[in-house]
Amino acid sequence: MTTQKFMGKGQLIDRLAAQMGNRDMAIKTLQDRGHLKADGKTFTAAGAKRNDMTAEERAKDRAVKSQGGTASQFKYNPKTNTARRKG
């Protein structure tokens, strides 16, 4: 999978572009979410925080927001880019 190359911190745009297959669409999506400013290059405070997370940390963060709990209660699956509650 192409996105497996972009798992680390500081790779938010590259990872989303690989997932979407188009860098311009990825930038537009991040702008719509409020993670990138209008110039398409500068992160907002929220975007900088997301960009400083790994793919695993972002998946766990999404799971915590939707299901509650803490990140340590979830296990990450890199193949599906999702986190599920342990045990």
C-alpha positions, 0 to 999 in steps of 0.5 A: 500500500502506498500510504505505508510509506507515510506513517510518521510525524510530519507527513500529514499532507503526503499521507492524505495525498497518497490515500486520495491519489491527488495532492491538490484534493488532499490540500483542499480537504485539509483546508476544509477541515481547518488544518491548512490555511488558504495558501495550502502550505501553512498549517493552522494550530490544529493542523500543526498538532495533527501533522505532529502525530503519526498515523497511529496516533491520529487513528487512536485520536479519532477512535477516542473522539468517537468512542471515548476512553484513552488512546492507550485503550486502543490497538492500531491496525496499519493495514486499515488505518483504524484503531479498535478497543483492546481486549 
